[in-house]
Amino acid sequence: KNEVEQSPQNLTAQEGEFITINCSYSVGISALHWLQQHPGGGIVSLFMLSSGKKKHGRLIATINIQEKHSSLHITASHPRDSAVYICAVRRSYNTDKLIFGTGTRLQVFP
Amino acid sequence: GAVVSQHPSWVICKSGTSVKIECRSLDFQATTMFWYRQFPKQSLMLMATSNEGSKATYEQGVEKDKFLINHASLTLSTLTVTSAHPEDSSFYICSAGEAGQFFGPGTRLTVL
């Protein structure tokens, strides 16, 4: 079993829909990252969380440390949000490495 | 946010040749950089942790003699794929930053 699990693996939506991507992890962590990878390959860091909730524009990320679960929400989705969204965690006892989820491929249609 | 660049963005080479990929932190110093490879539709796989002024730390199963890493300055790490073979064709990405959260744009390597 992977230490970081994401769901769903694939997601399609109509423009304007509210989207939720989930991430569960099984190790103690010091931080959790949400990353966005566009078809060209470049990766952008969206959020780094250790507790609570963060918001940036139409993106909201939450984390529940007790439940070892995080969600990424996209409000009023747009075709330009189409990308792969990756959850990655940094272990509590090894601060060098990120452990990645397998990603969620999102396609938003006009 | 901080910027990490990679060069080249893509490279095609013949089997048996060596290819060098550069990773630079443009507006900050990075004592540690990370090298990943990614196969199509798969997640990133950490290859090695590059440490400025010392030897890189390789992940299990990654051949250190094949993937040479040099971190000679606080802003530059290089990955050299030696004697490249078609199975080395992949997307190579570096990252840097306090939490390794700043990623380069990646280098697509195709070995013919």
Interface residues (C-beta under 8 A of the other chain):
Chain A: A31 H33 L35 G40 G41 G42 I43 V44 S45 M48 I86 R90 D96 K97 L98 F100 G101 T102 G103
Chain B: G1 T32 F34 Q38 Q42 S43 L44 L46 T49 F91 I93 S95 A99 G100 Q101 F102 F103 P105 G106 R108
